[in-house]
Amino acid sequence: MAGMIGIVMGLVLLGLRRNYPASIQGRRLWGTAPIACAVSTLFYGLDGVLPTAVVTLLGNGLLLVGVTLFLLGSEQFHALPSSWRRWATVIMVSLLLLAFFMHGYPDYRVRVLVFSGTLAAIAVAHARLQFFRLAGEHRRFADG
């Protein structure tokens, strides 16, 4: 159900971007993000059908990419330099660690820590960006 909602939300966001001025940046990334997250749920649903490594790495990778696309869309919206290279590196290192702790030294607890830590880092970076941008807007509005 979450996957279907994500796909619908992404399609709505992508469809609505034509109704807004081109000066509003980040719309394509914001529309693509929930679709990437939704596709990750499809991989999670194929557990037992596909090999565990494929489900884990593609499912987790797509979810990390989807959440990162929300952040990158907000960076575009606020006309900030893109941090996509940094986050692509973080995601790749995270997936390599997941693969290592799946095959080289199997430990589910470490995999959960790596994945949730990476997801939390992306979410904190996005929250931080929004907080400081909104605080700056509030300050500028208050100063008149």
N, CA, C and O atoms as CSV, one atom per row, in Angstrom:
chain,resi,resn,atom,element,x,y,z
A,1,MET,N,N,0.826,-1.183,0.000
A,1,MET,CA,C,0.000,0.000,0.000
A,1,MET,C,C,0.878,1.257,0.000
A,1,MET,O,O,0.597,2.217,-0.717
A,2,ALA,N,N,1.947,1.239,0.816
A,2,ALA,CA,C,2.847,2.398,0.858
A,2,ALA,C,C,3.495,2.629,-0.503
A,2,ALA,O,O,3.684,3.770,-0.925
A,3,GLY,N,N,3.833,1.535,-1.184
A,3,GLY,CA,C,4.431,1.661,-2.506
A,3,GLY,C,C,3.485,2.297,-3.504
A,3,GLY,O,O,3.895,3.156,-4.285
A,4,MET,N,N,2.231,1.890,-3.489
A,4,MET,CA,C,1.250,2.474,-4.419
A,4,MET,C,C,1.021,3.946,-4.112
A,4,MET,O,O,0.911,4.759,-5.030
A,5,ILE,N,N,0.949,4.295,-2.846
A,5,ILE,CA,C,0.767,5.695,-2.468
A,5,ILE,C,C,1.964,6.524,-2.934
A,5,ILE,O,O,1.798,7.641,-3.425
A,6,GLY,N,N,3.174,5.969,-2.778
A,6,GLY,CA,C,4.377,6.670,-3.234
A,6,GLY,C,C,4.376,6.905,-4.729
A,6,GLY,O,O,4.752,7.980,-5.195
A,7,ILE,N,N,3.955,5.901,-5.483
A,7,ILE,CA,C,3.902,6.051,-6.942
A,7,ILE,C,C,2.886,7.119,-7.331
A,7,ILE,O,O,3.171,7.968,-8.175
A,8,VAL,N,N,1.711,7.083,-6.724
A,8,VAL,CA,C,0.681,8.088,-7.036
A,8,VAL,C,C,1.171,9.483,-6.657
A,8,VAL,O,O,1.004,10.430,-7.426
A,9,MET,N,N,1.775,9.614,-5.478
A,9,MET,CA,C,2.265,10.920,-5.055
A,9,MET,C,C,3.330,11.431,-6.019
A,9,MET,O,O,3.320,12.608,-6.380
A,10,GLY,N,N,4.244,10.567,-6.436
A,10,GLY,CA,C,5.274,10.976,-7.382
A,10,GLY,C,C,4.697,11.404,-8.711
A,10,GLY,O,O,5.114,12.414,-9.277
A,11,LEU,N,N,3.728,10.633,-9.219
A,11,LEU,CA,C,3.109,10.995,-10.486
A,11,LEU,C,C,2.347,12.316,-10.399
A,11,LEU,O,O,2.362,13.112,-11.338
A,12,VAL,N,N,1.687,12.541,-9.273
A,12,VAL,CA,C,0.985,13.817,-9.078
A,12,VAL,C,C,1.987,14.969,-9.054
A,12,VAL,O,O,1.773,15.993,-9.703
A,13,LEU,N,N,3.076,14.804,-8.310
A,13,LEU,CA,C,4.095,15.866,-8.253
A,13,LEU,C,C,4.711,16.115,-9.621
A,13,LEU,O,O,4.929,17.264,-10.005
A,14,LEU,N,N,4.993,15.049,-10.356
A,14,LEU,CA,C,5.554,15.239,-11.698
A,14,LEU,C,C,4.541,15.898,-12.627
A,14,LEU,O,O,4.912,16.729,-13.457
A,15,GLY,N,N,3.270,15.536,-12.498
A,15,GLY,CA,C,2.233,16.156,-13.316
A,15,GLY,C,C,2.005,17.612,-12.978
A,15,GLY,O,O,1.753,18.427,-13.866
A,16,LEU,N,N,2.090,17.945,-11.708
A,16,LEU,CA,C,1.842,19.330,-11.281
A,16,LEU,C,C,2.969,20.279,-11.660
A,16,LEU,O,O,2.768,21.492,-11.704
A,17,ARG,N,N,4.140,19.747,-11.929
A,17,ARG,CA,C,5.262,20.657,-12.183
A,17,ARG,C,C,5.038,21.503,-13.425
A,17,ARG,O,O,5.638,22.570,-13.553
A,18,ARG,N,N,4.203,21.061,-14.330
A,18,ARG,CA,C,3.887,21.863,-15.521
A,18,ARG,C,C,3.003,23.061,-15.178
A,18,ARG,O,O,2.952,24.029,-15.937
A,19,ASN,N,N,2.315,23.004,-14.053
A,19,ASN,CA,C,1.409,24.081,-13.651
A,19,ASN,C,C,2.094,25.172,-12.841
A,19,ASN,O,O,1.460,26.154,-12.456
A,20,TYR,N,N,3.364,25.007,-12.585
A,20,TYR,CA,C,4.096,25.985,-11.782
A,20,TYR,C,C,5.213,26.595,-12.619
A,20,TYR,O,O,5.706,25.963,-13.553
A,21,PRO,N,N,5.609,27.801,-12.295
A,21,PRO,CA,C,6.652,28.468,-13.090
A,21,PRO,C,C,7.968,27.685,-13.063
A,21,PRO,O,O,8.298,27.021,-12.080
A,22,ALA,N,N,8.699,27.780,-14.157
A,22,ALA,CA,C,9.999,27.100,-14.259
A,22,ALA,C,C,10.997,27.626,-13.240
A,22,ALA,O,O,12.001,26.974,-12.953
A,23,SER,N,N,10.720,28.811,-12.689
A,23,SER,CA,C,11.635,29.376,-11.697
A,23,SER,C,C,11.624,28.582,-10.383
A,23,SER,O,O,12.544,28.720,-9.577
A,24,ILE,N,N,10.612,27.766,-10.162
A,24,ILE,CA,C,10.558,26.926,-8.965
A,24,ILE,C,C,11.353,25.659,-9.269
A,24,ILE,O,O,10.896,24.782,-10.002
A,25,GLN,N,N,12.526,25.582,-8.705
A,25,GLN,CA,C,13.439,24.474,-8.964
A,25,GLN,C,C,13.182,23.309,-8.010
A,25,GLN,O,O,12.599,23.486,-6.941
A,26,GLY,N,N,13.620,22.127,-8.407
A,26,GLY,CA,C,13.535,20.954,-7.547
A,26,GLY,C,C,12.312,20.093,-7.768
A,26,GLY,O,O,12.191,19.028,-7.164
A,27,ARG,N,N,11.408,20.528,-8.613
A,27,ARG,CA,C,10.138,19.804,-8.787
A,27,ARG,C,C,10.331,18.407,-9.358
A,27,ARG,O,O,9.657,17.472,-8.925
A,28,ARG,N,N,11.221,18.244,-10.306
A,28,ARG,CA,C,11.440,16.920,-10.906
A,28,ARG,C,C,12.017,15.952,-9.871
A,28,ARG,O,O,11.599,14.797,-9.796
A,29,LEU,N,N,12.966,16.422,-9.085
A,29,LEU,CA,C,13.559,15.558,-8.051
A,29,LEU,C,C,12.523,15.189,-6.993
A,29,LEU,O,O,12.476,14.042,-6.546
A,30,TRP,N,N,11.694,16.150,-6.590
A,30,TRP,CA,C,10.646,15.866,-5.602
A,30,TRP,C,C,9.618,14.873,-6.145
A,30,TRP,O,O,9.055,14.093,-5.377
A,31,GLY,N,N,9.367,14.891,-7.441
A,31,GLY,CA,C,8.431,13.942,-8.029
A,31,GLY,C,C,9.036,12.556,-8.210
A,31,GLY,O,O,8.339,11.547,-8.098
A,32,THR,N,N,10.325,12.511,-8.488
A,32,THR,CA,C,11.003,11.237,-8.697
A,32,THR,C,C,11.281,10.521,-7.377
A,32,THR,O,O,11.302,9.292,-7.329
A,33,ALA,N,N,11.491,11.280,-6.314
A,33,ALA,CA,C,11.857,10.703,-5.010
A,33,ALA,C,C,10.847,9.681,-4.490
A,33,ALA,O,O,11.252,8.572,-4.141
A,34,PRO,N,N,9.546,10.000,-4.420
A,34,PRO,CA,C,8.624,8.991,-3.895
A,34,PRO,C,C,8.485,7.772,-4.798
A,34,PRO,O,O,8.157,6.682,-4.329
A,35,ILE,N,N,8.735,7.957,-6.096
A,35,ILE,CA,C,8.682,6.805,-7.005
A,35,ILE,C,C,9.849,5.865,-6.714
A,35,ILE,O,O,9.673,4.646,-6.692
A,36,ALA,N,N,11.039,6.422,-6.491
A,36,ALA,CA,C,12.194,5.587,-6.134
A,36,ALA,C,C,11.935,4.854,-4.821
A,36,ALA,O,O,12.257,3.673,-4.690
A,37,CYS,N,N,11.353,5.555,-3.853
A,37,CYS,CA,C,11.031,4.916,-2.566
A,37,CYS,C,C,9.999,3.804,-2.768
A,37,CYS,O,O,10.091,2.747,-2.144
A,38,ALA,N,N,9.024,4.047,-3.636
A,38,ALA,CA,C,7.985,3.048,-3.886
A,38,ALA,C,C,8.556,1.816,-4.578
A,38,ALA,O,O,8.181,0.689,-4.254
A,39,VAL,N,N,9.454,2.026,-5.520
A,39,VAL,CA,C,10.069,0.891,-6.208
A,39,VAL,C,C,10.879,0.054,-5.223
A,39,VAL,O,O,10.979,-1.165,-5.368
A,40,SER,N,N,11.456,0.715,-4.222
A,40,SER,CA,C,12.190,-0.051,-3.204
A,40,SER,C,C,11.257,-1.020,-2.482
A,40,SER,O,O,11.670,-2.125,-2.130
A,41,THR,N,N,10.013,-0.624,-2.257
A,41,THR,CA,C,9.077,-1.523,-1.580
A,41,THR,C,C,8.747,-2.729,-2.455
A,41,THR,O,O,8.442,-3.804,-1.938
A,42,LEU,N,N,8.806,-2.559,-3.781
A,42,LEU,CA,C,8.600,-3.696,-4.667
A,42,LEU,C,C,9.697,-4.737,-4.476
A,42,LEU,O,O,9.433,-5.940,-4.470
A,43,PHE,N,N,10.942,-4.254,-4.317
A,43,PHE,CA,C,12.039,-5.197,-4.072
A,43,PHE,C,C,11.881,-5.884,-2.725
A,43,PHE,O,O,12.116,-7.086,-2.607
A,44,TYR,N,N,11.481,-5.120,-1.705
A,44,TYR,CA,C,11.268,-5.748,-0.397
A,44,TYR,C,C,10.182,-6.816,-0.491
A,44,TYR,O,O,10.264,-7.845,0.180
A,45,GLY,N,N,9.179,-6.579,-1.310
A,45,GLY,CA,C,8.093,-7.536,-1.481
A,45,GLY,C,C,8.509,-8.795,-2.233
A,45,GLY,O,O,7.821,-9.814,-2.168
A,46,LEU,N,N,9.625,-8.730,-2.942
A,46,LEU,CA,C,10.113,-9.888,-3.688
A,46,LEU,C,C,11.078,-10.746,-2.874
A,46,LEU,O,O,11.746,-11.625,-3.421
A,47,ASP,N,N,11.149,-10.491,-1.570
A,47,ASP,CA,C,11.987,-11.316,-0.702
A,47,ASP,C,C,11.473,-12.750,-0.746
A,47,ASP,O,O,10.281,-12.995,-0.562
A,48,GLY,N,N,12.358,-13.676,-0.987
A,48,GLY,CA,C,11.973,-15.075,-1.138
A,48,GLY,C,C,11.844,-15.477,-2.599
A,48,GLY,O,O,11.959,-16.655,-2.935
A,49,VAL,N,N,11.604,-14.489,-3.476
A,49,VAL,CA,C,11.528,-14.750,-4.914
A,49,VAL,C,C,12.893,-14.481,-5.543
A,49,VAL,O,O,13.419,-15.293,-6.304
A,50,LEU,N,N,13.451,-13.317,-5.203
A,50,LEU,CA,C,14.796,-12.948,-5.659
A,50,LEU,C,C,15.798,-13.300,-4.567
A,50,LEU,O,O,15.420,-13.464,-3.407
A,51,PRO,N,N,17.072,-13.417,-4.931
A,51,PRO,CA,C,18.091,-13.663,-3.898
A,51,PRO,C,C,18.112,-12.540,-2.854
A,51,PRO,O,O,17.869,-11.375,-3.168
A,52,THR,N,N,18.404,-12.914,-1.623
A,52,THR,CA,C,18.396,-11.954,-0.510
A,52,THR,C,C,19.321,-10.774,-0.773
A,52,THR,O,O,18.979,-9.639,-0.442
A,53,ALA,N,N,20.487,-11.024,-1.365
A,53,ALA,CA,C,21.426,-9.932,-1.630
A,53,ALA,C,C,20.827,-8.913,-2.593
A,53,ALA,O,O,21.014,-7.709,-2.416
A,54,VAL,N,N,20.111,-9.382,-3.604
A,54,VAL,CA,C,19.486,-8.472,-4.580
A,54,VAL,C,C,18.400,-7.651,-3.893
A,54,VAL,O,O,18.328,-6.433,-4.063
A,55,VAL,N,N,17.560,-8.323,-3.121
A,55,VAL,CA,C,16.476,-7.628,-2.419
A,55,VAL,C,C,17.043,-6.585,-1.469
A,55,VAL,O,O,16.590,-5.441,-1.448
A,56,THR,N,N,18.027,-6.982,-0.691
A,56,THR,CA,C,18.583,-6.083,0.322
A,56,THR,C,C,19.299,-4.898,-0.304
A,56,THR,O,O,19.033,-3.750,0.050
A,57,LEU,N,N,20.200,-5.171,-1.228
A,57,LEU,CA,C,21.014,-4.084,-1.773
A,57,LEU,C,C,20.205,-3.168,-2.686
A,57,LEU,O,O,20.341,-1.948,-2.603
A,58,LEU,N,N,19.363,-3.732,-3.559
A,58,LEU,CA,C,18.565,-2.862,-4.433
A,58,LEU,C,C,17.447,-2.163,-3.664
A,58,LEU,O,O,17.195,-0.978,-3.882
A,59,GLY,N,N,16.783,-2.877,-2.778
A,59,GLY,CA,C,15.721,-2.259,-1.985
A,59,GLY,C,C,16.242,-1.127,-1.112
A,59,GLY,O,O,15.699,-0.022,-1.119
A,60,ASN,N,N,17.304,-1.412,-0.359
A,60,ASN,CA,C,17.879,-0.379,0.512
A,60,ASN,C,C,18.508,0.746,-0.301
A,60,ASN,O,O,18.400,1.917,0.062
A,61,GLY,N,N,19.170,0.385,-1.411
A,61,GLY,CA,C,19.780,1.414,-2.250
A,61,GLY,C,C,18.749,2.365,-2.839
A,61,GLY,O,O,18.951,3.579,-2.843
A,62,LEU,N,N,17.651,1.818,-3.335
A,62,LEU,CA,C,16.594,2.677,-3.892
A,62,LEU,C,C,15.944,3.551,-2.829
A,62,LEU,O,O,15.601,4.703,-3.094
A,63,LEU,N,N,15.775,3.013,-1.635
A,63,LEU,CA,C,15.197,3.834,-0.569
A,63,LEU,C,C,16.143,4.969,-0.192
A,63,LEU,O,O,15.698,6.100,0.007
A,64,LEU,N,N,17.436,4.687,-0.092
A,64,LEU,CA,C,18.406,5.748,0.208
A,64,LEU,C,C,18.445,6.787,-0.916
A,64,LEU,O,O,18.520,7.986,-0.648
A,65,VAL,N,N,18.396,6.339,-2.148
A,65,VAL,CA,C,18.387,7.272,-3.282
A,65,VAL,C,C,17.117,8.123,-3.251
A,65,VAL,O,O,17.179,9.334,-3.463
A,66,GLY,N,N,15.976,7.501,-2.990
A,66,GLY,CA,C,14.724,8.255,-2.940
A,66,GLY,C,C,14.734,9.342,-1.881
A,66,GLY,O,O,14.327,10.473,-2.145
A,67,VAL,N,N,15.195,9.007,-0.690
A,67,VAL,CA,C,15.244,10.004,0.386
A,67,VAL,C,C,16.253,11.103,0.041
A,67,VAL,O,O,16.037,12.272,0.359
A,68,THR,N,N,17.342,10.723,-0.604
A,68,THR,CA,C,18.343,11.719,-1.019
A,68,THR,C,C,17.783,12.645,-2.094
A,68,THR,O,O,18.111,13.831,-2.116
A,69,LEU,N,N,16.940,12.120,-2.989
A,69,LEU,CA,C,16.342,12.972,-4.018
A,69,LEU,C,C,15.470,14.066,-3.409
A,69,LEU,O,O,15.419,15.179,-3.932
A,70,PHE,N,N,14.785,13.758,-2.309
A,70,PHE,CA,C,14.031,14.819,-1.614
A,70,PHE,C,C,14.982,15.935,-1.172
A,70,PHE,O,O,14.693,17.117,-1.363
A,71,LEU,N,N,16.118,15.551,-0.580
A,71,LEU,CA,C,17.109,16.528,-0.123
A,71,LEU,C,C,17.657,17.330,-1.300
A,71,LEU,O,O,17.740,18.556,-1.230
A,72,LEU,N,N,18.030,16.647,-2.376
A,72,LEU,CA,C,18.594,17.341,-3.535
A,72,LEU,C,C,17.570,18.281,-4.178
A,72,LEU,O,O,17.933,19.347,-4.675
A,73,GLY,N,N,16.306,17.892,-4.169
A,73,GLY,CA,C,15.255,18.782,-4.663
A,73,GLY,C,C,15.150,20.045,-3.825
A,73,GLY,O,O,14.953,21.135,-4.361
A,74,SER,N,N,15.279,19.902,-2.519
A,74,SER,CA,C,15.236,21.077,-1.640
A,74,SER,C,C,16.454,21.965,-1.863
A,74,SER,O,O,16.348,23.189,-1.800
A,75,GLU,N,N,17.610,21.357,-2.124
A,75,GLU,CA,C,18.792,22.171,-2.430
A,75,GLU,C,C,18.555,22.983,-3.704
A,75,GLU,O,O,18.887,24.167,-3.760
A,76,GLN,N,N,17.982,22.346,-4.723
A,76,GLN,CA,C,17.669,23.084,-5.952
A,76,GLN,C,C,16.657,24.178,-5.689
A,76,GLN,O,O,16.802,25.294,-6.187
A,77,PHE,N,N,15.635,23.870,-4.913
A,77,PHE,CA,C,14.590,24.845,-4.611
A,77,PHE,C,C,15.172,26.094,-3.952
A,77,PHE,O,O,14.771,27.215,-4.262
A,78,HIS,N,N,16.115,25.890,-3.046
A,78,HIS,CA,C,16.733,27.011,-2.332
A,78,HIS,C,C,17.949,27.580,-3.067
A,78,HIS,O,O,18.667,28.421,-2.526
A,79,ALA,N,N,18.179,27.118,-4.303
A,79,ALA,CA,C,19.289,27.590,-5.144
A,79,ALA,C,C,20.638,27.395,-4.459
A,79,ALA,O,O,21.506,28.266,-4.512
A,80,LEU,N,N,20.799,26.251,-3.823
A,80,LEU,CA,C,22.063,25.899,-3.172
A,80,LEU,C,C,22.853,24.962,-4.076
A,80,LEU,O,O,22.276,24.283,-4.925
A,81,PRO,N,N,24.168,24.922,-3.900
A,81,PRO,CA,C,24.958,23.963,-4.683
A,81,PRO,C,C,24.532,22.531,-4.354
A,81,PRO,O,O,24.217,22.211,-3.208
A,82,SER,N,N,24.528,21.694,-5.359
A,82,SER,CA,C,24.092,20.312,-5.173
A,82,SER,C,C,25.156,19.502,-4.431
A,82,SER,O,O,26.354,19.642,-4.677
A,83,SER,N,N,24.691,18.666,-3.531
A,83,SER,CA,C,25.597,17.793,-2.778
A,83,SER,C,C,25.479,16.349,-3.254
A,83,SER,O,O,25.755,15.421,-2.493
A,84,TRP,N,N,25.067,16.152,-4.515
A,84,TRP,CA,C,24.791,14.808,-4.994
A,84,TRP,C,C,26.023,13.916,-4.985
A,84,TRP,O,O,25.906,12.722,-4.710
A,85,ARG,N,N,27.200,14.459,-5.277
A,85,ARG,CA,C,28.417,13.632,-5.271
A,85,ARG,C,C,28.705,13.103,-3.869
A,85,ARG,O,O,29.045,11.932,-3.697
A,86,ARG,N,N,28.569,13.958,-2.887
A,86,ARG,CA,C,28.814,13.540,-1.507
A,86,ARG,C,C,27.834,12.442,-1.104
A,86,ARG,O,O,28.234,11.430,-0.529
A,87,TRP,N,N,26.541,12.642,-1.406
A,87,TRP,CA,C,25.550,11.654,-0.994
A,87,TRP,C,C,25.645,10.378,-1.809
A,87,TRP,O,O,25.360,9.298,-1.292
A,88,ALA,N,N,26.041,10.477,-3.081
A,88,ALA,CA,C,26.258,9.266,-3.878
A,88,ALA,C,C,27.392,8.441,-3.271
A,88,ALA,O,O,27.320,7.213,-3.224
A,89,THR,N,N,28.423,9.116,-2.814
A,89,THR,CA,C,29.540,8.422,-2.165
A,89,THR,C,C,29.085,7.768,-0.866
A,89,THR,O,O,29.429,6.618,-0.592
A,90,VAL,N,N,28.312,8.498,-0.066
A,90,VAL,CA,C,27.806,7.951,1.198
A,90,VAL,C,C,26.947,6.719,0.936
A,90,VAL,O,O,27.072,5.715,1.638
A,91,ILE,N,N,26.082,6.788,-0.063
A,91,ILE,CA,C,25.205,5.657,-0.375
A,91,ILE,C,C,26.022,4.462,-0.859
A,91,ILE,O,O,25.755,3.328,-0.462
A,92,MET,N,N,27.013,4.707,-1.712
A,92,MET,CA,C,27.836,3.600,-2.209
A,92,MET,C,C,28.621,2.942,-1.074
A,92,MET,O,O,28.701,1.715,-1.010
A,93,VAL,N,N,29.192,3.732,-0.192
A,93,VAL,CA,C,29.923,3.169,0.958
A,93,VAL,C,C,28.970,2.376,1.841
A,93,VAL,O,O,29.311,1.294,2.318
A,94,SER,N,N,27.785,2.914,2.055
A,94,SER,CA,C,26.782,2.213,2.861
A,94,SER,C,C,26.419,0.866,2.240
A,94,SER,O,O,26.339,-0.139,2.946
A,95,LEU,N,N,26.200,0.838,0.931
A,95,LEU,CA,C,25.849,-0.415,0.262
A,95,LEU,C,C,27.013,-1.402,0.278
A,95,LEU,O,O,26.796,-2.607,0.408
A,96,LEU,N,N,28.236,-0.910,0.148
A,96,LEU,CA,C,29.401,-1.798,0.256
A,96,LEU,C,C,29.505,-2.400,1.656
A,96,LEU,O,O,29.807,-3.583,1.813
A,97,LEU,N,N,29.252,-1.577,2.664
A,97,LEU,CA,C,29.260,-2.096,4.033
A,97,LEU,C,C,28.151,-3.119,4.241
A,97,LEU,O,O,28.358,-4.140,4.898
A,98,LEU,N,N,26.970,-2.847,3.681
A,98,LEU,CA,C,25.871,-3.812,3.783
A,98,LEU,C,C,26.254,-5.136,3.125
A,98,LEU,O,O,25.990,-6.207,3.671
A,99,ALA,N,N,26.877,-5.054,1.952
A,99,ALA,CA,C,27.293,-6.278,1.256
A,99,ALA,C,C,28.341,-7.026,2.066
A,99,ALA,O,O,28.288,-8.251,2.172
A,100,PHE,N,N,29.292,-6.296,2.639
A,100,PHE,CA,C,30.330,-6.947,3.451
A,100,PHE,C,C,29.725,-7.635,4.670
A,100,PHE,O,O,30.073,-8.773,4.985
A,101,PHE,N,N,28.814,-6.938,5.355
A,101,PHE,CA,C,28.225,-7.519,6.560
A,101,PHE,C,C,27.094,-8.499,6.231
A,101,PHE,O,O,26.450,-9.037,7.132
A,102,MET,N,N,26.860,-8.722,4.943
A,102,MET,CA,C,25.931,-9.767,4.534
A,102,MET,C,C,26.703,-11.036,4.155
A,102,MET,O,O,26.282,-12.150,4.464
A,103,HIS,N,N,27.848,-10.841,3.475
A,103,HIS,CA,C,28.590,-11.988,2.949
A,103,HIS,C,C,29.927,-12.216,3.641
A,103,HIS,O,O,30.253,-13.354,3.978
A,104,GLY,N,N,30.703,-11.167,3.861
A,104,GLY,CA,C,32.042,-11.323,4.441
A,104,GLY,C,C,32.028,-11.634,5.924
A,104,GLY,O,O,32.749,-12.517,6.388
A,105,TYR,N,N,31.226,-10.925,6.649
A,105,TYR,CA,C,31.114,-11.083,8.100
A,105,TYR,C,C,29.643,-10.875,8.449
A,105,TYR,O,O,29.257,-9.798,8.904
A,106,PRO,N,N,28.816,-11.909,8.235
A,106,PRO,CA,C,27.367,-11.739,8.400
A,106,PRO,C,C,26.962,-11.286,9.802
A,106,PRO,O,O,27.213,-11.967,10.795
A,107,ASP,N,N,26.338,-10.133,9.847
A,107,ASP,CA,C,25.832,-9.605,11.117
A,107,ASP,C,C,24.659,-8.665,10.817
A,107,ASP,O,O,24.845,-7.542,10.348
A,108,TYR,N,N,23.480,-9.144,11.094
A,108,TYR,CA,C,22.258,-8.389,10.812
A,108,TYR,C,C,22.218,-7.084,11.601
A,108,TYR,O,O,21.775,-6.059,11.081
A,109,ARG,N,N,22.673,-7.113,12.839
A,109,ARG,CA,C,22.629,-5.912,13.689
A,109,ARG,C,C,23.450,-4.785,13.094
A,109,ARG,O,O,23.026,-3.629,13.122
A,110,VAL,N,N,24.620,-5.102,12.556
A,110,VAL,CA,C,25.470,-4.074,11.953
A,110,VAL,C,C,24.822,-3.545,10.671
A,110,VAL,O,O,24.884,-2.349,10.387
A,111,ARG,N,N,24.203,-4.436,9.904
A,111,ARG,CA,C,23.520,-3.988,8.685
A,111,ARG,C,C,22.390,-3.019,9.019
A,111,ARG,O,O,22.219,-2.006,8.340
A,112,VAL,N,N,21.632,-3.319,10.042
A,112,VAL,CA,C,20.555,-2.413,10.462
A,112,VAL,C,C,21.141,-1.073,10.902
A,112,VAL,O,O,20.601,-0.016,10.575
A,113,LEU,N,N,22.232,-1.120,11.635
A,113,LEU,CA,C,22.888,0.110,12.101
A,113,LEU,C,C,23.401,0.940,10.927
A,113,LEU,O,O,23.211,2.156,10.898
A,114,VAL,N,N,24.044,0.298,9.968
A,114,VAL,CA,C,24.585,1.014,8.803
A,114,VAL,C,C,23.452,1.648,7.999
A,114,VAL,O,O,23.512,2.829,7.656
A,115,PHE,N,N,22.422,0.860,7.700
A,115,PHE,CA,C,21.330,1.374,6.881
A,115,PHE,C,C,20.569,2.484,7.593
A,115,PHE,O,O,20.354,3.554,7.023
A,116,SER,N,N,20.161,2.239,8.830
A,116,SER,CA,C,19.377,3.255,9.546
A,116,SER,C,C,20.227,4.485,9.845
A,116,SER,O,O,19.708,5.601,9.860
A,117,GLY,N,N,21.520,4.300,10.082
A,117,GLY,CA,C,22.404,5.449,10.304
A,117,GLY,C,C,22.537,6.312,9.058
A,117,GLY,O,O,22.531,7.540,9.141
A,118,THR,N,N,22.657,5.664,7.903
A,118,THR,CA,C,22.742,6.411,6.642
A,118,THR,C,C,21.439,7.142,6.359
A,118,THR,O,O,21.440,8.311,5.973
A,119,LEU,N,N,20.330,6.442,6.554
A,119,LEU,CA,C,19.021,7.061,6.350
A,119,LEU,C,C,18.825,8.248,7.299
A,119,LEU,O,O,18.308,9.291,6.899
A,120,ALA,N,N,19.234,8.084,8.535
A,120,ALA,CA,C,19.118,9.167,9.518
A,120,ALA,C,C,20.006,10.349,9.141
A,120,ALA,O,O,19.601,11.499,9.307
A,121,ALA,N,N,21.199,10.086,8.640
A,121,ALA,CA,C,22.107,11.175,8.247
A,121,ALA,C,C,21.504,12.007,7.117
A,121,ALA,O,O,21.606,13.233,7.121
A,122,ILE,N,N,20.879,11.339,6.156
A,122,ILE,CA,C,20.236,12.060,5.054
A,122,ILE,C,C,19.061,12.888,5.582
A,122,ILE,O,O,18.892,14.048,5.206
A,123,ALA,N,N,18.261,12.288,6.449
A,123,ALA,CA,C,17.105,13.001,7.005
A,123,ALA,C,C,17.542,14.199,7.853
A,123,ALA,O,O,16.926,15.262,7.786
A,124,VAL,N,N,18.587,14.033,8.638
A,124,VAL,CA,C,19.090,15.145,9.469
A,124,VAL,C,C,19.637,16.263,8.579
A,124,VAL,O,O,19.414,17.442,8.857
A,125,ALA,N,N,20.346,15.901,7.519
A,125,ALA,CA,C,20.860,16.921,6.599
A,125,ALA,C,C,19.713,17.700,5.958
A,125,ALA,O,O,19.806,18.916,5.789
A,126,HIS,N,N,18.644,17.012,5.605
A,126,HIS,CA,C,17.492,17.680,4.997
A,126,HIS,C,C,16.784,18.567,6.020
A,126,HIS,O,O,16.411,19.699,5.713
A,127,ALA,N,N,16.602,18.056,7.223
A,127,ALA,CA,C,15.959,18.863,8.269
A,127,ALA,C,C,16.800,20.091,8.595
A,127,ALA,O,O,16.267,21.182,8.794
A,128,ARG,N,N,18.100,19.910,8.647
A,128,ARG,CA,C,19.008,21.030,8.936
A,128,ARG,C,C,18.908,22.096,7.843
A,128,ARG,O,O,18.835,23.290,8.133
A,129,LEU,N,N,18.904,21.653,6.595
A,129,LEU,CA,C,18.776,22.584,5.476
A,129,LEU,C,C,17.487,23.381,5.595
A,129,LEU,O,O,17.497,24.606,5.473
A,130,GLN,N,N,16.384,22.694,5.831
A,130,GLN,CA,C,15.092,23.384,5.922
A,130,GLN,C,C,15.046,24.315,7.129
A,130,GLN,O,O,14.543,25.434,7.032
A,131,PHE,N,N,15.564,23.862,8.251
A,131,PHE,CA,C,15.529,24.688,9.455
A,131,PHE,C,C,16.282,25.997,9.249
A,131,PHE,O,O,15.768,27.071,9.559
A,132,PHE,N,N,17.503,25.903,8.725
A,132,PHE,CA,C,18.298,27.112,8.569
A,132,PHE,C,C,17.773,28.007,7.453
A,132,PHE,O,O,17.902,29.229,7.532
A,133,ARG,N,N,17.190,27.425,6.427
A,133,ARG,CA,C,16.593,28.254,5.385
A,133,ARG,C,C,15.356,28.974,5.916
A,133,ARG,O,O,15.160,30.159,5.644
A,134,LEU,N,N,14.524,28.260,6.672
A,134,LEU,CA,C,13.327,28.890,7.235
A,134,LEU,C,C,13.686,29.916,8.298
A,134,LEU,O,O,13.045,30.963,8.392
A,135,ALA,N,N,14.703,29.626,9.097
A,135,ALA,CA,C,15.139,30.592,10.106
A,135,ALA,C,C,15.661,31.857,9.433
A,135,ALA,O,O,15.415,32.963,9.913
A,136,GLY,N,N,16.383,31.697,8.316
A,136,GLY,CA,C,16.882,32.855,7.572
A,136,GLY,C,C,15.750,33.663,6.969
A,136,GLY,O,O,15.798,34.893,6.977
A,137,GLU,N,N,14.727,32.991,6.445
A,137,GLU,CA,C,13.560,33.688,5.897
A,137,GLU,C,C,12.812,34.441,6.990
A,137,GLU,O,O,12.378,35.575,6.786
A,138,HIS,N,N,12.664,33.805,8.156
A,138,HIS,CA,C,11.973,34.443,9.274
A,138,HIS,C,C,12.735,35.689,9.723
A,138,HIS,O,O,12.133,36.730,9.985
A,139,ARG,N,N,14.065,35.577,9.810
A,139,ARG,CA,C,14.881,36.701,10.227
A,139,ARG,C,C,14.771,37.839,9.218
A,139,ARG,O,O,14.641,39.001,9.604
A,140,ARG,N,N,14.820,37.512,7.930
A,140,ARG,CA,C,14.731,38.534,6.895
A,140,ARG,C,C,13.361,39.203,6.942
A,140,ARG,O,O,13.273,40.419,6.768
A,141,PHE,N,N,12.297,38.450,7.171
A,141,PHE,CA,C,10.942,38.993,7.258
A,141,PHE,C,C,10.810,39.902,8.496
A,141,PHE,O,O,10.204,40.971,8.423
A,142,ALA,N,N,11.375,39.472,9.618
A,142,ALA,CA,C,11.283,40.245,10.855
A,142,ALA,C,C,12.073,41.548,10.759
A,142,ALA,O,O,11.684,42.560,11.342
A,143,ASP,N,N,13.189,41.517,10.018
A,143,ASP,CA,C,14.019,42.727,9.884
A,143,ASP,C,C,13.393,43.741,8.950
A,143,ASP,O,O,13.811,44.898,8.918
A,144,GLY,N,N,12.407,43.323,8.197
A,144,GLY,CA,C,11.643,44.249,7.393
A,144,GLY,C,C,12.179,44.480,6.060
A,144,GLY,O,O,11.608,45.251,5.289
